[in-house]
Amino acid sequence: MKEEKAIVIETMREWVKSSPYLIVLDYTGMKVSEFSELRGRLRKVGAAVKVVKNTLFKRALGEASWPAMDKDLAGQTAVVSGGQDAPAAAKVIKTFKAEFTRPAVRAGVMDGKILGVSEITMLADLPSAEVLRAKLLGAIAAPASTLVRLLAEPGSRLARVVRTKAEAAPAA
C-alpha cells in the first residue's frame, strides 16, 4: 500500500510541477454528468481537472515546493491545472458555476502565490490571451502607422492642391 501511495504522490508532484497554475475546487454535490461536462469544457482551453485525495495532494505540493494549502484541502477536492492560459480556465469555471451553481472555488496558486476566490474571479474577468495579444500588437503598430500617415501627408496635400487647380483651370 505504501508503494502505491508513493507512486500516486510522485505522479501528482510531476503533474503539479508541469503546470504554471492550480485552481482548487469543491465539487460536493456535482453529478457525474456535470463533472464530465466541466472536464470537457476545460479540455477545450488546454486545462484538466482531477479529483485528488487531500492528504496525498498536500504531500505532493510539499515535495513540489509549492505553497501549503492545508486549509483549502478538505472535503471533496478537485484541482484544475493546465498550460499557460490560466484566465481561460478560470473563465470556464466561472461560467460553468453560473450555469450549474457548482463547483465552488476554494483557492488557487499562480507564480508561487496563493490566490483567493476574489483573485481567481478577477483572473476569469481578464480578456483571453488572443485578445491581449491583439491589443498589444495594435499598441505596437499604432506609432508606426501614425508615422506613415505623417510622412505621406505632404505628398497627399500637394496632390490635392494640384487636382483642385486642374479642376478650377478654364478648359482650353
N, C-alpha and C positions, 0 to 999 in steps of 0.2 A: 504494500500500500504506500510506503514511503517513497519508493521509486516512482510510482505513478504520480504522486503529488509533485515530486521534484521535476518530472517531465512536464507536467501542466504548468508549473511555475516558470520553468525555463521557456516554454512556448509563449506564455503571457509576457514575460520580460522582453523577449525578442520582438513581439508584437507591439509592445509599448514603446520600445526604443526606435522602432521604424516609423512611428507616427509623430508629427510635429504638434499634435493636439489630442486631447481626450475630452469627451463630454460624458459625464456620469448621469445616468437616468434611473428613475424609479419606475419600473414597468408594472407595478402592482395593479391588478385588475384588467390588464390588457388581454384580449382574446388572441389566440394563436393566429387567426386570420389578420388581425390588426398588426401584430408584430411582424408577420410576413410582409404586409404592405409597407410598413416602415422600413424594413430591411431592403425591399426593392427600390423604394424612393431614394434611400441613402446610396445604394449601389450606383444609381444613375449619376450622382455627383462625386463618385470616387471615394465614398466612405463606407464603413461597415459597422454593424452593431453586433456585439457579442454579449451573451449572458455570462456573468462571472460569479465565482464563489468569492465572497468578500474576503475571507481570511487569506486565501491563496493570492488574490489580487493585491492585497496590502503587501504581502511579501514580495510579489513581482515588482511593485512600484519601488519598494525599498532597494531591491537588487539593481533596478534600472536607474537609481539615483534620481528619481522623480520626487516631488514634494509629497509628504504624507497627507492622505485624505481620509484619515480614520473616521472622523465624524460623518462623512458623506457616504461611507461604505457600510450600510446597514440595510437589512430588508432585501427585497428583490432588486438586484442591481444589474443594469446593462451598461456597457461602455461603448461609445461611438468613437471611432478613430478613422484616419484616412490620410489622403495625400495632402497637398498644400492648401486646399480651399476650405478652410475652417468656416468662413461665413456661409458658404453654400450648405454645409452640413447643419449648421445652426438654424438656417432658414428652413430647411426641410423639417427639422424637429419642431420649430415654431408653428409652421403651417399644419403639420400633422396634429399637433396638440390642439390647434384651433378647431380642427375637424372632429377629432375623437376624444378630446379632453384628457388624453393620456399620451405619452408618458410625462411624468414630472421631471424637470431638470433639477438636479441636485447641485452640481458644481462642474467645473472643468479645469483643465490645465493647458496652458499655452505658453511657450517660451519659458518654461520653468516656473511659471507663476500660477497660483490657484485663482481661478475665476469664479465669481459668484453668479447667481442666477441673473441678476441685472446686467452683468457684463456679457454674459452669453446672449441675452436678449439684444443688447446693443450690437453684438457681433452679427446677429441674424439680420439686423436692420441695415447693415452695410451693403452697398451695391456689389454685384458679382465681380469676379476678377476680370471678366471681359469688359464690363462697363468701366471699371477703374483703369484698365489699360487704354481703352479708347479715349477717356478723358485726359490721361497723361499724354498720349500721342497728340491729341488736339492742342494741349497746352504747349507741347514742344514745337509743333508745326505752326502755331499762331504767329510768333515773331518772324519766321521765315516768309510766310505768305504776306504779312504786312510789309516787309522789306521789298518783296517782289512788286507789290502794288505801288509802293512809293517810287521805286526805280522806273516803273512803266508809266507813271502819271505824266511826266513832262512830254514824253513822246505822244501819249494819247491826247493830251491837251493841244499840242501842235497840230495833230491830225484833225481834231475837231475845228480848230480855227481855220485851217486850210479848206476844209469841207464847207464851212459856213461862208467863207469868202467866195468859194467857187459857186455856191448856190446863189449868192447875192449878186454876183457879177452879171452884167447885162448880156443877153445872148447875142452873139455876133452874127 
